[in-house]
Amino acid sequence: MSNFSAVLVEDEPTAATEARLALEAVGFSVSVFADASSALSGTNTDGIPIDLLVLDRRLPLRHGDLASDKVGDDLLGELLYRYPDLVVIVFSGHTGFSHAQFATAKRGVLALRQNDIQFDRVTVFEKGQSLEFDDYLQEIFTCLSEIEDIQLQIKSKSPENKLDTTSKRILRRVGYEYSGASVVAKPLAGGLTGSPVWLCDIQGNNGPVARVVVKRQKNKPRQGGFQSLLPANLTAGTVSIIHGFCGGFYASVQQVAGVEPVPLLDLIQSTPGSAARIFRSLREGLSEIKAGQLVTRPIAEIGSPFENWEVAQERAAKYGIDVPPGSRIASTVIAPQHGDLHPGNVLAVGDMPVVIDFDSQEDCSELVDAITLFFGAIFHRDSSLRTCDWPTATQCNNILDENFWVDCPALEYFREVFDWMILRKKSEREFYALLLTYAVRQLKYDDIIEDSAALSRAVAIAAWASRELAET
């Protein structure tokens, strides 16, 4: 079966058969729909990229309805919105100027290999242009075949770790952008959005081409903010945003220096001294960012980067935790933050930290990144510390008590980050509001709920922070 998927929407049986045979002759796997409604419902599935859409402009909304140009035009707009890197061919019995203008204007192009290869997002053919149609299909199929020909290897600690179809396509697509012949991808720790991240070594026919970090993203990455303020030596700068034949996703590509970057998450338990040194360098670099502004805000707003306050109240109540009103006012410093600065998003390149994955960055409390860096090593699903006995639920009843540090397996690292967290605190209410929303957010993740130790830690921290917040 072909790895390339085409959707055909055509209500006239003879025309549908001819178009399907033409698509299959080139090599596409074809799904055929006879009306707009079935096309919308039949394509509303995840997991398999749609590479090409072919539709008749004149279509019925449902089986048995009269066909109209408006239905076809509406379907085109909806599918272009739903699949932002879809290539579309529109057939019309007579392509007038106004229709061609509507179908193609402001639809853009899919650009590959630094714009060397381009496909219009929408191309219009009259129904008699079968030769032109066949030639264009062959162009698209050839490009897809060149992407699929790239060798892909996954370098993972878990031999059973398998990539879904879309992730394979994205990694090969990145390799294609660099004119590579093979890609070796090492999974890195994912973040809040659950979007996968890989460290990729791309080889050409004559040797290495690039070493990059690749993240699969549903939305186009934001420019500016925390990433632009971070000192250049501490950031894996975004070198390109790859789009087109990516299953509706974007691939954010960041350049990383060094022979073998190691996630800080891995260092914390294996070599905590090295982890502490990496953190000190990171903290020094972060200190170069201009200080934010001291303001007063409702604690619900302060805690919102981690969880909506009403949602936190509802979820906490399931564990017998009474969360106080979010209208209480607290002092905080608002500044650009990474937004998901867990230790998996900091790579150690030699003795230097390199920060990756910037799609959660926002302007919020300066405590957000400090709390995430500290507790991410305890709660992140990829952290080996998740299986440790420290901290116990009892210790989490008060993380400010000296007993919290008993049996800490990476004391030097955690002490350094903890001191930084306390230094950034501007008010008691700010501190407890963010601890509460961070801990309650953990209670929505299946991997936390299914891990009794992690669950008890999150509940204990949330309960303690809620009690302290009620008394401040």
C-alpha positions as CSV (number, residue, x, y, z in Angstrom):
1,M,0.0,0.0,0.0
2,S,1.2,3.5,-0.8
3,N,2.5,5.7,2.0
4,F,1.0,8.7,0.3
5,S,-2.6,9.6,0.9
6,A,-5.0,11.5,-1.4
7,V,-8.6,12.5,-0.8
8,L,-10.9,12.7,-3.8
9,V,-14.3,14.4,-3.5
10,E,-16.4,13.9,-6.7
11,D,-20.1,13.2,-6.9
12,E,-20.2,12.1,-10.6
13,P,-19.4,8.4,-10.7
14,T,-17.5,8.3,-14.1
15,A,-15.4,11.4,-13.2
16,A,-14.7,9.9,-9.8
17,T,-13.5,6.6,-11.3
18,E,-11.2,8.4,-13.8
19,A,-9.6,10.6,-11.2
20,R,-9.2,7.7,-8.7
21,L,-7.5,5.6,-11.4
22,A,-5.2,8.5,-12.3
23,L,-4.2,9.0,-8.7
24,E,-3.6,5.3,-8.1
25,A,-1.6,5.0,-11.3
26,V,0.8,7.5,-10.0
27,G,1.0,5.7,-6.6
28,F,-1.4,7.4,-4.2
29,S,-3.7,5.6,-1.8
30,V,-7.1,7.2,-2.4
31,S,-10.1,7.8,-0.2
32,V,-13.2,8.8,-2.3
33,F,-16.2,10.8,-1.1
34,A,-19.3,11.8,-3.0
35,D,-20.4,14.8,-1.0
36,A,-19.0,17.6,1.2
37,S,-20.5,16.3,4.4
38,S,-19.0,12.8,4.2
39,A,-15.6,14.4,3.1
40,L,-15.6,16.5,6.2
41,S,-16.4,13.7,8.6
42,G,-14.3,11.1,6.8
43,T,-11.1,13.3,6.9
44,N,-11.6,14.3,10.6
45,T,-9.1,11.7,11.9
46,D,-5.6,11.9,13.3
47,G,-2.6,9.8,12.6
48,I,-2.4,9.6,8.8
49,P,-1.2,12.7,6.9
50,I,-3.3,13.8,3.9
51,D,-0.9,14.8,1.2
52,L,-3.3,15.8,-1.6
53,L,-6.9,16.9,-1.9
54,V,-8.7,16.7,-5.3
55,L,-12.2,18.0,-5.4
56,D,-14.8,19.0,-7.9
57,R,-16.0,22.5,-7.4
58,R,-19.6,21.6,-7.9
59,L,-20.7,19.3,-5.1
60,P,-23.8,18.3,-3.1
61,L,-23.7,19.0,0.7
62,R,-25.2,15.5,1.4
63,H,-26.1,12.5,-0.8
64,G,-29.2,13.3,-2.7
65,D,-28.9,17.1,-2.5
66,L,-28.5,19.3,-5.5
67,A,-24.8,20.1,-6.3
68,S,-23.7,23.7,-6.2
69,D,-20.5,25.7,-6.6
70,K,-20.9,27.2,-3.1
71,V,-20.7,23.8,-1.4
72,G,-17.4,23.0,-3.2
73,D,-16.1,26.5,-2.3
74,D,-17.0,26.1,1.3
75,L,-15.5,22.7,1.5
76,L,-12.3,24.0,0.0
77,G,-12.0,26.8,2.6
78,E,-12.8,24.4,5.5
79,L,-10.2,21.8,4.5
80,L,-7.5,24.4,3.8
81,Y,-8.1,25.7,7.3
82,R,-8.1,22.2,8.9
83,Y,-5.0,21.1,7.0
84,P,-2.6,24.1,6.8
85,D,0.0,22.3,4.5
86,L,-2.4,20.5,2.2
87,V,-1.9,20.6,-1.6
88,V,-5.2,21.0,-3.3
89,I,-6.4,20.5,-6.9
90,V,-9.8,21.9,-7.8
91,F,-11.6,20.6,-10.9
92,S,-14.2,22.8,-12.6
93,G,-16.4,22.3,-15.6
94,H,-15.5,25.8,-16.7
95,T,-12.8,27.7,-14.8
96,G,-13.7,31.4,-15.1
97,F,-11.5,34.2,-13.9
98,S,-13.5,34.9,-10.8
99,H,-13.4,31.3,-9.6
100,A,-9.7,30.9,-10.3
101,Q,-9.1,34.1,-8.4
102,F,-11.2,32.9,-5.4
103,A,-9.6,29.5,-5.4
104,T,-6.0,30.6,-5.5
105,A,-5.8,34.1,-4.2
106,K,-4.0,34.4,-0.8
107,R,-3.7,30.6,-0.5
108,G,0.1,30.7,-0.6
109,V,2.6,28.1,-1.6
110,L,4.3,25.1,0.1
111,A,8.1,25.9,-0.1
112,L,10.6,23.1,0.3
113,R,14.4,23.2,0.4
114,Q,14.7,26.9,1.0
115,N,12.2,27.7,-1.7
116,D,13.9,25.7,-4.4
117,I,10.8,23.6,-4.7
118,Q,7.3,25.1,-4.5
119,F,3.8,23.9,-4.9
120,D,0.8,26.2,-5.0
121,R,-1.6,25.3,-2.2
122,V,-4.4,25.4,-4.7
123,T,-4.2,24.6,-8.4
124,V,-7.3,24.8,-10.7
125,F,-7.8,22.5,-13.7
126,E,-10.6,22.3,-16.1
127,K,-12.0,18.7,-16.4
128,G,-10.6,18.2,-19.9
129,Q,-7.0,18.9,-18.8
130,S,-6.2,15.2,-18.0
131,L,-2.6,15.4,-19.3
132,E,-1.8,18.4,-17.2
133,F,-3.5,16.8,-14.2
134,D,-1.3,13.6,-14.6
135,D,1.9,15.6,-15.0
136,Y,1.1,17.6,-11.8
137,L,0.3,14.4,-9.9
138,Q,3.7,13.0,-10.9
139,E,5.5,16.1,-9.7
140,I,3.9,15.9,-6.2
141,F,4.4,12.1,-6.0
142,T,8.1,12.5,-7.0
143,C,8.7,15.0,-4.2
144,L,6.9,12.8,-1.6
145,S,9.0,9.8,-2.8
146,E,12.2,11.6,-2.3
147,I,11.2,12.5,1.2
148,E,10.2,8.8,1.9
149,D,13.5,7.5,0.5
150,I,15.4,9.2,3.4
151,Q,16.6,6.6,5.9
152,L,15.3,7.1,9.4
153,Q,16.8,5.6,12.5
154,I,15.5,6.1,16.1
155,K,18.1,6.1,18.8
156,S,16.2,5.5,22.0
157,K,16.6,4.0,25.5
158,S,13.4,2.1,24.9
159,P,13.7,-0.4,22.1
160,E,9.9,-0.6,21.9
161,N,9.6,3.2,21.3
162,K,8.0,3.5,17.9
163,L,7.1,6.7,16.0
164,D,3.7,7.4,14.6
165,T,3.3,8.0,10.8
166,T,3.2,11.8,11.2
167,S,6.4,11.9,13.3
168,K,8.3,9.8,10.7
169,R,7.1,12.1,8.0
170,I,8.2,15.2,9.9
171,L,11.7,13.8,10.6
172,R,12.2,12.8,7.0
173,R,10.8,16.1,5.9
174,V,13.5,17.9,8.0
175,G,16.2,15.7,6.4
176,Y,14.8,16.5,3.0
177,E,15.1,20.3,3.8
178,Y,18.8,19.8,4.5
179,S,19.3,17.6,1.3
180,G,20.1,14.7,3.7
181,A,20.1,11.0,2.9
182,S,19.5,9.8,6.4
183,V,18.3,11.0,9.8
184,V,19.3,9.6,13.2
185,A,16.8,10.9,15.8
186,K,17.1,10.7,19.5
187,P,13.9,11.5,21.5
188,L,14.2,14.3,24.1
189,A,11.9,15.0,26.9
190,G,8.6,16.5,25.8
191,G,6.9,19.5,27.4
192,L,3.5,20.9,28.4
193,T,1.9,20.4,25.0
194,G,3.0,16.8,24.7
195,S,4.7,17.6,21.4
196,P,7.6,15.3,20.6
197,V,11.2,16.7,20.5
198,W,14.2,15.0,18.9
199,L,17.9,15.6,18.6
200,C,18.7,14.8,15.0
201,D,21.9,14.0,13.1
202,I,21.4,14.5,9.4
203,Q,23.8,12.8,7.0
204,G,24.2,13.6,3.3
205,N,25.7,11.4,0.7
206,N,29.2,12.6,1.5
207,G,29.0,13.0,5.3
208,P,27.4,15.0,8.1
209,V,25.1,17.8,7.1
210,A,23.5,19.1,10.3
211,R,22.9,18.5,14.0
212,V,19.6,20.0,15.1
213,V,16.8,19.9,17.6
214,V,13.4,19.3,16.0
215,K,10.1,19.8,17.6
216,R,6.7,18.9,16.1
217,Q,4.2,21.7,16.7
218,K,0.6,22.2,15.7
219,N,0.8,26.0,15.6
220,K,3.5,28.3,14.0
221,P,6.0,29.1,16.7
222,R,5.9,32.6,18.2
223,Q,8.8,34.9,17.5
224,G,10.4,37.2,20.1
225,G,9.8,37.1,23.8
226,F,12.0,35.0,26.2
227,Q,14.0,33.3,23.4
228,S,15.0,36.7,21.9
229,L,16.1,38.0,25.3
230,L,18.2,35.0,26.3
231,P,21.9,35.4,25.7
232,A,22.9,33.9,22.4
233,N,25.3,31.4,23.9
234,L,22.5,29.9,26.0
235,T,20.0,29.3,23.3
236,A,19.6,26.8,20.6
237,G,18.4,29.5,18.2
238,T,15.5,28.6,15.8
239,V,17.1,28.4,12.3
240,S,14.0,27.4,10.4
241,I,10.3,26.6,10.6
242,I,9.6,23.7,8.2
243,H,6.1,23.4,6.8
244,G,4.6,21.5,3.9
245,F,3.9,17.8,3.6
246,C,4.2,17.6,7.4
247,G,0.7,16.2,8.1
248,G,-0.6,19.6,9.1
249,F,2.2,20.3,11.6
250,Y,5.1,22.6,11.8
251,A,8.7,21.5,12.5
252,S,10.7,24.0,14.5
253,V,14.4,23.4,13.9
254,Q,17.0,24.7,16.3
255,Q,20.7,24.5,15.9
256,V,22.7,22.9,18.7
257,A,26.5,23.1,19.1
258,G,28.5,20.3,20.7
259,V,29.3,16.7,19.9
260,E,26.9,15.0,22.3
261,P,24.4,17.3,24.1
262,V,23.0,15.7,27.3
263,P,19.7,16.7,28.9
264,L,20.1,18.3,32.3
265,L,17.3,15.9,33.4
266,D,19.7,13.0,32.8
267,L,22.6,14.7,34.7
268,I,20.7,15.4,37.9
269,Q,20.8,11.9,39.2
270,S,23.8,10.5,37.4
271,T,26.2,13.5,38.2
272,P,24.4,16.0,40.4
273,G,27.6,18.1,40.7
274,S,27.7,18.6,37.0
275,A,24.0,19.4,37.0
276,A,24.5,22.1,39.6
277,R,27.4,23.6,37.6
278,I,25.2,23.7,34.5
279,F,22.4,25.3,36.5
280,R,24.8,28.0,37.9
281,S,25.8,28.9,34.3
282,L,22.2,29.1,33.3
283,R,21.3,31.2,36.3
284,E,24.1,33.6,35.5
285,G,22.9,33.9,31.9
286,L,19.3,34.5,32.9
287,S,20.5,37.3,35.2
288,E,21.5,39.2,32.1
289,I,17.9,39.5,31.0
290,K,16.4,42.9,32.0
291,A,14.4,42.6,35.3
292,G,10.7,42.7,35.0
293,Q,8.2,45.0,36.7
294,L,6.9,44.7,40.2
295,V,3.1,44.7,40.1
296,T,0.1,43.5,42.0
297,R,-2.2,40.9,40.5
298,P,-5.0,38.6,41.6
299,I,-3.6,35.2,42.5
300,A,-5.8,33.6,39.9
301,E,-3.9,35.6,37.2
302,I,-0.5,34.8,38.8
303,G,-1.2,31.1,38.8
304,S,-2.7,31.0,35.3
305,P,0.4,29.9,33.5
306,F,0.1,26.6,35.3
307,E,-3.6,26.2,35.6
308,N,-6.9,28.1,35.4
309,W,-8.0,28.9,39.0
310,E,-11.5,27.6,38.7
311,V,-10.3,24.4,37.1
312,A,-7.7,24.1,39.9
313,Q,-10.4,24.5,42.5
314,E,-12.6,21.8,40.9
315,R,-9.8,19.3,40.5
316,A,-8.3,19.9,44.0
317,A,-11.8,19.4,45.5
318,K,-11.7,15.8,44.3
319,Y,-8.8,15.2,46.6
320,G,-10.4,17.0,49.6
321,I,-8.4,20.2,49.0
322,D,-10.2,23.5,49.6
323,V,-8.7,26.2,47.4
324,P,-9.2,29.8,48.5
325,P,-10.7,32.5,46.2
326,G,-8.5,33.6,43.3
327,S,-9.5,37.2,43.7
328,R,-6.9,37.8,46.5
329,I,-4.1,40.2,45.5
330,A,-0.4,39.5,45.6
331,S,2.8,41.2,44.6
332,T,4.8,39.6,41.7
333,V,7.4,40.5,39.1
334,I,6.1,40.0,35.5
335,A,8.8,39.2,33.0
336,P,9.3,37.1,29.8
337,Q,9.6,33.4,30.9
338,H,10.4,30.2,29.0
339,G,7.1,28.8,30.3
340,D,8.2,25.1,30.4
341,L,11.7,25.2,31.7
342,H,11.8,21.7,33.0
343,P,15.3,20.1,33.1
344,G,14.6,18.2,29.8
345,N,14.5,21.5,28.0
346,V,18.1,22.4,29.1
347,L,20.9,20.6,27.3
348,A,24.4,20.4,28.7
349,V,26.8,21.0,25.8
350,G,30.2,20.5,27.5
351,D,30.1,22.8,30.5
352,M,27.5,25.2,29.0
353,P,23.7,25.0,29.2
354,V,21.6,25.4,26.0
355,V,17.9,26.1,26.3
356,I,15.5,24.5,23.8
357,D,11.7,24.4,23.1
358,F,10.2,27.9,23.3
359,D,6.6,27.4,22.2
360,S,5.2,27.9,25.8
361,Q,7.0,31.2,26.4
362,E,4.9,34.1,27.9
363,D,5.1,37.1,30.1
364,C,4.3,36.0,33.7
365,S,5.7,35.7,37.2
366,E,9.5,35.2,37.4
367,L,8.8,32.3,39.7
368,V,7.3,30.2,36.9
369,D,10.6,29.1,35.4
370,A,12.2,28.6,38.8
371,I,9.3,26.4,40.0
372,T,9.3,24.4,36.8
373,L,13.1,23.8,36.8
374,F,12.9,22.6,40.5
375,F,9.8,20.4,40.4
376,G,10.2,19.2,36.8
377,A,13.0,17.0,38.0
378,I,10.6,15.3,40.4
379,F,7.4,15.1,38.4
380,H,8.5,14.9,34.7
381,R,7.5,11.6,33.2
382,D,11.0,11.1,31.7
383,S,12.8,11.7,35.0
384,S,14.5,8.8,36.7
385,L,13.9,10.5,40.0
386,R,10.3,9.7,39.7
387,T,11.1,6.2,41.0
388,C,13.2,7.5,44.0
389,D,11.9,7.5,47.6
390,W,12.6,11.2,47.9
391,P,10.7,13.3,48.5
392,T,8.0,11.4,50.5
393,A,4.5,12.7,50.7
394,T,5.2,13.6,54.3
395,Q,8.2,15.7,53.3
396,C,6.0,17.4,50.7
397,N,3.7,18.6,53.4
398,N,6.1,21.5,53.9
399,I,8.9,22.0,51.4
400,L,10.3,24.9,53.4
401,D,11.1,22.6,56.4
402,E,14.7,21.3,56.7
403,N,13.3,17.7,56.8
404,F,12.4,18.1,53.2
405,W,16.1,17.6,52.3
406,V,16.6,14.3,54.1
407,D,17.7,11.6,51.7
408,C,17.7,14.0,48.7
409,P,19.6,12.1,45.9
410,A,20.9,15.3,44.2
411,L,21.2,17.7,47.0
412,E,23.7,20.1,45.4
413,Y,21.4,20.6,42.3
414,F,18.2,20.9,44.2
415,R,19.6,23.3,46.8
416,E,20.9,25.6,44.1
417,V,17.6,25.8,42.3
418,F,15.6,26.1,45.5
419,D,17.7,29.1,46.6
420,W,17.1,30.7,43.2
421,M,13.3,30.0,43.5
422,I,13.2,31.6,46.9
423,L,15.2,34.6,45.7
424,R,12.7,35.2,42.9
425,K,9.7,35.1,45.3
426,K,8.2,38.5,45.7
427,S,5.3,37.6,48.1
428,E,4.0,34.7,50.1
429,R,0.7,34.7,48.2
430,E,2.5,34.6,44.8
431,F,4.7,31.7,46.0
432,Y,1.9,29.5,47.3
433,A,-0.5,30.3,44.4
434,L,2.1,29.1,41.9
435,L,3.0,26.0,44.0
436,L,-0.7,25.2,44.2
437,T,-1.5,25.5,40.5
438,Y,1.7,23.7,39.5
439,A,0.9,20.8,41.9
440,V,-2.8,20.7,40.9
441,R,-1.9,20.7,37.2
442,Q,0.1,17.4,37.8
443,L,-3.2,15.8,38.9
444,K,-4.6,15.9,35.3
445,Y,-1.8,13.8,33.9
446,D,-2.4,10.0,33.6
447,D,1.2,9.2,34.3
448,I,1.0,11.0,37.6
449,I,-2.4,9.6,38.6
450,E,-1.2,6.0,37.8
451,D,2.0,6.5,39.9
452,S,1.0,6.4,43.6
453,A,4.2,8.0,44.8
454,A,4.0,10.9,42.3
455,L,0.3,11.3,43.0
456,S,0.8,11.5,46.8
457,R,3.6,14.1,46.3
458,A,1.4,16.3,44.1
459,V,-1.6,16.1,46.5
460,A,0.6,16.9,49.5
461,I,2.1,19.9,47.9
462,A,-1.2,21.2,46.7
463,A,-2.8,20.7,50.1
464,W,0.0,22.4,51.9
465,A,0.2,25.4,49.5
466,S,-3.6,25.8,49.8
467,R,-3.5,25.9,53.6
468,E,-0.7,28.4,53.6
469,L,-2.4,30.5,51.0
470,A,-5.6,30.6,53.1
471,E,-3.6,32.0,56.0
472,T,-1.6,34.7,54.2
